[in-house]
Amino acid sequence: MLRRVQKGLIPHLLYRLEVLLRFFSRRRGFWLRCLLCWLIGCLALSNDEITSYDQRFQLRGDQKTSPQIVLITIKQSDFAMIYDARTNFLDNMSEVTDITDSFFWNKPLWSELLLRILRQNPQSVGVTLYFGDNIGTVRMTPEDQRIFLDPRIVWASTTNSLERILTPVFTNRDHNNLGSNELRRDEDGVVRRVFPQRAEMPHLVEKITGKKFPTQLAGLAINYRGSARVFKQYSLSEIIYDELPANAFTDKIILIGAETSSAPVYMTPMGTLSRTEILAHITDTVLGDKWIKRLSFVWYAAGFFVLMLMAVFVITTYPQSVALFFILWIGTLLAALSAWVFDTFYFWSPAFSPFVLLATSWIIFIGYQATKIERQNFHLQQEQEYLAQLEQLKNNFVSLISHDLKTPIAKIQAIVDRLLTQHSQDAELGQDLKSLRLFSDELNRYIQSILKVLRVESRDFKINKEVADINEIIEEALQHLRPLARERGIQIHTALEPMFSVEFDTTLLKEVVINLIENAIKYTPSGGQIEVISHESEEYVHVLVKDTGEGIKPEDMEKVWGKFTRGSDQDLRTKGTGLGLYLVKYFIELHGGKVTMESKVGLGTTVAFTLPLDAEEDEVLV
């Protein structure tokens, strides 16, 4: 049983795969464009490397830093009293281009500085200056050892050109009061990352915080919180002369540094910073676990694929202006979301490359849409030409047939009239001849109706307006139709209000009135009544034709205005082409008027039309 299921499953899967391949093959142009947009987006994404953090830092500006970090900056001028005895030293200090760490060594001064700091019980103290072989031999008393070898103090170590670790003078026996102060520059000379150090020599920040860096061979991006002076700083003179607030160093992490040249020597994304300030930013990142996180390239590429599909859907579904609004809105939303996530959760998501993807999708698929529309317009134009030829062929055929039928019908009617005159005494034959005459009249009306429809639907049809009285048109129509009404036993009453002359096409309006009254006669039983009313309002002329016929069903009210359409129950009761009301509505709307109908089954029907008094002077072309 399992083998039969497996045998049936493989052909089914192959069939599904074949269908999928056929689908992609038929729309390969579309999918190739999608692939091109995605590849361009991924290429832009690959260039969004760690240097993209520079713009993020600069745009967000200075941020709140940890209040636990305090900086002590020793300036060159603080050592003026020490070097005052040296002839011309201070006068030539401005010419010094590289003042080393040893310049800031003075045992009594450092002893006093550290003692004042330790008295406030800080969490840890990090000395970022290297004091090793560069300061020579230092003789220390037990009191000096108690201060300089305090376990809360971490002294900076460094490496020489041979990558050999250089330890400071104040290294204890266990070498556990040392930390590397190394800062590496990128190829453009900017300090952006911090690198884990050797196991035997951890980083200075790791020692003063008691936390390890996450392991990452490529280096960890420093989450810079702002430019210079974002951390609380004190000068050496403020400490020596007790100008500090109470408990300024209690439970704080202290970083002691100095100006080692006439200007800061480290370039960062936030401008030039001293080594101490950069180490403070690293400390702040470690304390708040603010390491910048990012996904692998595969996840971003997958997200770009979804974004590309969304952009293509918008561009190919909505109008161009709406699609452009959505594309700009999506790009702006992604940029704002990227900035918010970066500032709040320290998670990096690209902002520039999505704009590249959206712009590329817009350019490529707007061109694709234009080509598609142009192709559709070409096919539509061909189809319109074909339909125009077909319509012309139909009109020519119907016109030819109708014209050719009019001549034999006229001959038949003439022969019938002659026979009626010759055999008026033969009642049976006379009745048959009258029926033949009636049928020929109906056939002639059908042909005339078809010719009228063809004429008004032709491209060169136009109405010819002239000033006339609508009541005269009504009287002419009644004069033509009263004999038919008397024959059917129907009374016609009129209530025609005297009116000013109106500009309209008399031939078309006469056809309208004849069709309405003729319809009323046709659908009104013997003994019924028809009322024709006309009156004038401020802006319109109103004409109403009321009958006492059977009425029209509600579901047929809209259909009766169509071409070759009649009521659902009239096909077997009365004869007609279904063109009368279609022509009425068409002719009235050509004049800028409106036709309405009210009907109740068993009570009758009222058809009314209105004509504007201020009709346009120009002829209406159809």
N, C-alpha and C positions, 0 to 999 in steps of 0.2 A: 504493500500500500504506500509506504514512504517513498519507494523508488518511483512509483507512478506519479506521485505528487511532485517529486523533484524533476522528473522528465517533463511534466507539464509546466513547471515554473520557469524553466530555462527559456523555452520558446516565448513565453509570455513576457519575460524581461527583455529578451531580444526585440520583440515587437514594440515594446514601450520605448526602448532605446532608439529604434528606427524612426518611430513617430517623433521623438524629441529631436533627432538629428534633422529630419525633414523640416520641422518647425524652425529651427535655427538656420537651416540652409535657405529657406524662403525669405527670411528677414536678416540675412547675413550683413547687409549694409548697415542696418540699424544697430546690430550687436557689435559690429566692428567699430562703429563710432563710439559706442559705450565703452568698449575696451580701450580705445585711444584716450578718451577723457579720463578713465581710471588710471591708466599708465602715466599720464601727465601729472595727475594729482599725486600719485605715489612718488614720482620723481621730485616734485616739489616737497613732499613729505621727507624724503631722504636728505634734503638740504636743511630741513628744520632741526639742526643738531643742537647741541648744548648752548651754542652762541645765541640761540633764540631767547634764552633766559635774560640776556642783557636788556632787550627791549621791555620784557615783563617787569624787571626791577625798576627800570627808568620810568615806565608809565605809572606804576603804582606809587612811586615816591617813598617817603620815609614812613616806616611802620613802627608799631609799638614793639619795644624790645623788653627783654627780661630785666626786671628791676634788681635781680640778684647779681648782675654783672656791674662792676665798678672799675674804671680805668684810672691809672695814675700815670701821667705823662711828665717826664723829666725833660725840661728844655735846656738848650745850651746856655741861656742866660742864667739859669739856676746855679751854674758852676763858676760864675764870675768871681765870687769871693775866694774860690779855691785857687783859681789861676791868676788872681790879681797880681801876685808877686812876680809872675813871669813877664819879663820885659816884652812889650809889643805883642803879646799873644792875642789879647782881645782885639787889638787894632787890626790884626791880620786874620781874624776869625772869619770875616766875610769872604775871604779868598779861599777858604778851605772847601774843597769840593766833595770830600767824603770823610766825615767824622765817624770813626769806628766806635764799637761798644765800649772799648777800653777808655775812651774819653770821659765816660760817665762813671768811672769807678773812683770811689773815695770811701775808704773803710769806715771812718767815723760817721760820715753822712748816711751811708747805707745802714749802719748799725742803728742809728737814731730813727731812720725811716721805718725799718722793719719792726723795731721795738714798738713804735707808736701804732703801727697797724695791728700787730699781734695782741696788743692790749685790748682791742675791741673784739677779739675772738672771731675772726673771719672763718669762713668755711675752708678756704684755701687761698694761697697766694701764688701766682705764676709770674716769675721774672723772665721776661721775654728777651732780655739782653744776655749775651754770652760773655761770662767772666771766667776764662780759663787761663791758658798760657799767655794770653794777650795782656794780662795784668800782673804777671810775674808771681813771685812767692808772697803768700799772705800769712803773716803770723797771727794766730788767733788765741785769745785767752779763753778759759772755760766759759766766761760769760758770752764771748763772741760765738763760741761753738753752740751754746744754748740757743742763740738767736738765729745764726745762719744755717744751723742744721735742724731747725724746727721742722717736724714732720708735715706741717701744713704748708710749708714753702716748697715749690717745685722750681728748680733751676733749669734754664734752657741749655740744651746741648746742640751741637751742630756737626756737620761733616766737612771734611776738606775735599780738595779736588780729586783725591783718590778714593772717595767714598768711605774714608775712615772716620769713625765716630770720635768726636772731640768732646771730652767731658769737662764740666766746669770745676773750679777749685773746691766748691762746697759739696762735692759728692760724698754721700755717707757710705758706710761699709757695704750696705746691701744694694747700693746703686738704685734705690727705689724713689729717690727724690729728684729724678731727672726726667726731662721730656724734650722731644725734638721740636724746635721752633721753625722747621723748614717750611717754606712756601714755594711752590713751583709755578712758574709762569707758563701759559700756553704759547704757541708759536708766534702769536701777535703781541706777546709781552704782557698779556692781561692775566691776572690771578682769578681763576674761576672755580678751581677745584682743590680739594684737599685729598691727600693720598694716605692710606694706612702705612704706618712705618714698620720697621723691623720689630720682631718680637722682643728682642733684647733692649730696644729703645722705643717705647711708645711715644705717641705725640703728646706735646705739652697740654693740649686741650683734654685729651683722654685722662691725663693724670689729675688735672685740677677739677674735673667734673666727676671722675670715677666711672665714666661710661665709655664703652668701646665704640669705635666707628664700625658701621656695617661694612662687610668685606665686599669690595668692588675694585677690580683691577684697573678699570678705566678712570678711577677717581670719583669722588663724590662732589656734586655741585654744591657750592656754598650758597646758602639762602640769605643773600644780602638783604638786610632790613632797612637800609637807607644809606645816605652819604655820610660824610664826616659829622661827628658830634651828635650821633643818635644815642650814644651810651652816656651814662653819667660819668663825668670826668673830674678829677681833681689834679692840681699841680703840686709839685714838691714843696713849694713855699707855703701853700695852704696847710699842708700837713705839719711842716716844721714849726710854723707859728700858730698852731692850734686854731685855725680859721675854719674848721670843719663842723658840721652839725653833729649832735650827739649820736652815737651808734651808727656812724656813716658806713662802717665796715663790718658791723655785726652780721654774722651768718651770710656774708657776701663772698663772691668769687672775685678776687682782686687780680688784675693784670697790670704789671708794671712795665712800662716801655719808655722810649725816649725818641726824640727827633735825632735821627742819626745822620742827617745831612741838612743842607739849607732848605730843602723841600722834601715832601714825602716821595718815596722811591717806588711805590707799588701802584701799578695801574689796575683798577677793578672796573666792573660794569657800572659802578656808581661814582666813578671818578677816582682821583688819587687818594689813597688811604695809607696810614702808617701800618707797620707790621702788627702793632698792638691792636689796632682797630680791626684788622682782618681776623686776628685770632679771637677777638671778642665776637665777631659775627659767627665764626665757627663754633664758639662756645654757646652762643644763643641758639644755633641750629641744633647742637647736641642736646642741650637742656630741654628744649621744647619738642624734640624729635621732629624737627621741621625739614628733614631731608626731602628733597624734591623727588617725587615718584613718577615713573612713566612706564607705560606698557611696552611690550615688544612691538617691533615694526609690523608683524603679522596682524596684530589686533587693530592697529591704526589703519592698515590697508583694508581690512575687512569693513571697518567703519566707513572708510572712504567709498567702498563699493556700494554700501547702503545709501550714503549721501548722494552718490552719483545717480543711482536709480530714482531716488526721490526727486532730484533736480530734473532728470529727463522726463519723469511723469508729469511734473508741473509744466514744463516747457511744451510738451506735446499734447497736453490736455486743455490748458487754459489759453485765453487770448494773450497776445504778446505783451500788452501793458500789464495785465494781471500777473502773468508769469514773471515779468521783470520785478514787480513789487514783491512777490513771494521769494524770489531768488535773493534779492537784497535783504529782505527780512530774515531769511534763514542764515545768510552770511553774518549779519549783524548780531543775531541771536547767538550763533556759535562763538563769535568773538567775545561777546559779553559773558557767556557761560564759561568760556575758557579762562578769562581773566578772573572771574569769581571763584572758580574751582582752584585756580593756582594760588590766589591770595588766601583762601579759606582753608583748603585741605592740602595745599602744597603738591597738587597733582597737575602734571603738565599735560595739556592737550593742545594740539596745533591750532593756530589761528590764521596764519598766513596761507598755508597750503590749502585749507578748505576754500578760501576765496579764489585761489588759483583753479581749483577743481570746478567750482561753481561758474567762474568766468569762462573756463574752457568749455564746459557743458553748454553754457548759454550760446557762445559763439558757434560751436559746431552744430548744435541742434536747431538753432534759429536758421542756419543755412540749410539744414536738412528739412526743416518745416517749409522753408521758402521753395526748395526744390520740389517737395511733395505737393505743395499748393499749386505751383506752376504746372506740374504734371497733371494734377486734377483739373486745373483750368483748361489745359489743352484737351484733355478727354471730354470735359464738359462742353467746350466749344465745338468739338467734333460731333458730340451728341446733339447739341443744339442745331447745328447745320443739318444733321441727318433728320431730326424731328421737324425742322422747318421744311425740308424737302418733302417729308412724309405728309405734313399738314397741307402743303400746297398741292400735293398729289391727291390727297383726300378731297380738298375743296374743289379742285378741278373736276374730279370724278363725280362728286355729288352735284356740282353745278351743271355739268354736262348732262347727267342723267335727268336732273330736274327740268332743265331747259328742254331736253328732248321729249320729256313726258308732257310738258304743257301743250305742245302742238296737237298730239293725238287726243288729249283730253278735250281741248277746245273743239276739235272735229266731232268727237263723240257727243258733246253737249249740243252742237249745232244740229246733228242728225236727230238726237232725241227731241229737240224742240220742234223740228219739222214733222216728226212722226206724231208728236202730241197734237199738232194742229190738224194733221190729216186724219187721225183716228180718234178724234175727240168723242165720237159716239160709242166707241167700244170701251165699256167701263173697265173690263178686266185688263185689256191691253194698256189702257191709259194709266191704270194703277202701277203696272210694271214699269212703264216708261217714267213715271214720276219717281219711283224708287231708284231707277237707274240714274236719273238726273240728280237726285239727292246724293247718291254715292259718288258720283263724279265731282259734285261740289266739295264733298268732304276730302276726296283725294286731292283736289286742287288746293284746298286750304292747307293740307299737310305739306304739299310741295312748296307753297308760298312761305309757310313757317320755316321750313328748312333753309330756304334761300335767304330769309331775313337773318337767321342765326349766322349763316356763313358770311353775310355782308357785314354785320356788326362786329364779328370777331376777326375780320380781316385787318391787316396792319394799316391800311390807308383809309380806314373809315373815320369820318369826322361829322360832327353835328353842325347843322346850319341854322343858327338862331335868327329869329325875326320877332318884332313886336306884334303881339296878338292878344286876343281876349280868350282866356281859358274857357269861359262859358260858351263861346261860339263853337269851340272844338267839341265840347260836350253835346251841344245841340246837334251838330253834324253827325256825331256818332249815334245819338238816339234816333235821329231820322233814318239812319241806315238799319238800326236793329229793332225798331218798334214793330215792323211786320212780323219778325221772328217771335217776338214776345206775344203778340196777339194770337199767332198761330198756336202757341203753347198755353194760352190762357193765363198769361202773367201780366200784371199791371205794373207800369213803371211810373213813379212819381219823382218830381224834381223839386229841389229847393236851392235855386242858384242865386246867390247874393251878388248884386252888382259889384264889380271890382275894376281896378285899374288894369291897363294892359301890362303884360309881362313878357320878357324876352325869353323865347324858347324855340325849339325845333317843332314846328306845327305838325310835321309828318309823324315824328316819333311820338309826340304827346297824343295825337289822334289814335295811333296804334295802341297806346297804353289804355286809353279810355275804352276803346272798342273791345280790347281783350278782357278788361275787368267786367264790363257790362255783359259781354258774351258769356263769360264764365258764370256770372250770376244767373243768366237765363238758363244756361245748361244744367246747373245744379239746383234750380228752384223747381219744385213740382207745380203741376197745373193748379191754378187758383192762388198761387203765391204772389208776393209783391216784392218789387225792387225799388229802392230809393237812392237817388243820386243827389248829393249835397255838395255845395261849394261855398267857401267863405274865406275871409282874409283876416290875418292877424298883423301885428306890427312888422314882422320880418318874413312871414311865409304866406303862401297860398295853399289852402287845404282843400282836397277833393276826397269825398267818401262815397263808396258804393256799398249799400247794405242790401242783403237778400234774406229771405225767410226759408232758405233751403235746409238741407240735412246737417250742415255744419261739417267741420273737419276735426278728426280726433287729435288730441294733444300731441301724441307721438308723431303725427304727420305734419305738424305745423312748420317745422324747419325744413322738412324734405321737399315740400311743394315748391320751394323757390329754386330747386335744382333743375338742371337741364334734363329733359326727357323723363321727368319725375312727376308722378301723380299720387293721389291718396291711395292707401293700401286697399280700400274697398271700392275704388271707382273704375278699375280696369274692366269689370264685367257689366257695370251699370251704364256708363256713358263712354263715348268715344272721344279721343283727344290725343294730341302729340306730347303733352307735358312740357310745351315750350312757352305757353302764354305767360305765366307768372315769371318765368325766367327772363323773358324779354321786358316785361313790365319793370322788374327790379333793375335790370341792366340800363334801360332808358332813363329811369328816374335818377339813378345814381350818376349817370353821365351829366345831368343838369345840376348836380350838387344837392339833390333832394333825398328823401327817405321814404321807404314804403313800410307800412305796418299792417298787421292782420290780427283780428280778434274773432274767435269763432267758438260757438258752443254747440255740441252735438244735439240735433233736433230743434234748435232755435234759429240758426242762421249764421251768416258770416259777414263781417265788415272788413273791407280792404280800403285803406286810406293811403294817400301819398301827399307829400308836401314839396313845394318848390320855393326856393329863396327868392325874395323880391329883388335883392341886389346881386343878381347873377353876374359872373365875370363876363367881360366883353370879349375875351379871347375865345376862339373856337377850341373845343376839347378834342384832342387827338387821342385815339385809342390804338 
